Amino acid sequence: MTTENRFSLVRYYAAGARTGFQRDLQYRMATFMVLVGFLIEPVVYLSVWSAVARAQGGMVGGFDEGQLAAYYVVWTLVRVYNTAFDPKAWEWRIRQGRINTFLSQPVHMFHRDFSFFMGSKIAWTILWIPIAVVLTLVFRPSIEWHVVNVAAFAIAIWGGYAVRFLVLYVMGMINFWTTRGAAMFGIVSALELIFSGRLVPLQLLPDWAESISTWLPFRWTFQFPIEVLIGRLDTTQIAAGIGYQAAWAAGLGLLFTVVWRRAIRRYEAVGN
């Protein structure tokens, strides 16, 4: 890629991110209500595990009540950044011939979707702040703020977004071969729920489950950024985690490139 092309792609990303930001900020009430909906899941988890911690003398899996609160408050922000293009939406794109428009454009549709969702994260983060304030006042999370952790979190949360976006994008390619990929998507979603740290911190799972999670992409999209910010990882572990994210992003990017070339040869659609 030439320097001019790189510069053009950067400008394209800036424009795509701006579009995503403006769209979600324009419909801020709808976006805010979705964020409020996100609260139900972590509040339920936090209530259950806080009760378990109190029943066990204030600690469970190495977490006290304040640390559990910190985990699930940061959980809400990481959940926002984990939002990506739904693989089931590929079926609609293919069946309706919507991909035709994207194929006629000079920039790959991946960049369009990735940059759009990047911009939407900024709008969602702005709307998340008052929710975070309320959660902090109610649950009193224990977070020790360190410059290194905050800086690493800024890298890790975007790295987690990139990995999860690629996971879902690669899964979406299944729709080029079948219109009944929902069952497979459900299986992957179930695995993600267990091995990402979204359901419970992985330390609360059996040792074998925590070991398996190290070799799957899900941990690096969800629990890793949370642990970085709440201070449960040292510098070496943070560097290793960011390395895992980079490796998964590169591997999934390569896999998508290979699968896309095969998938697009099969593409047939009339559209409206």
Secondary structure, DSSP 8 states (H G I E B T S, - for coil): --HHHHHHHHHHHHHHHHHHHHHHHHTHHHHHHHHHHHHHHHHHHHHHHHHHHHHTTSEETTEEHHHHHHHHHHHHHHHHHH----TTHHHHHHHTTTHHHHHTSSS-HHHHHHHHHHHHHHHHHHHHHHHHHHHHHHH-------HHHHHHHHHHHHHHHHHHHHHHHHHHGGGGT-S--HHHHHHHHHHHHHHSSSSS-GGGS-HHHHHHHHTSSHHHHTHHHHHHHHT-S-HHHHHHHHHHHHHHHHHHHHHHHHHHHHHHHH------
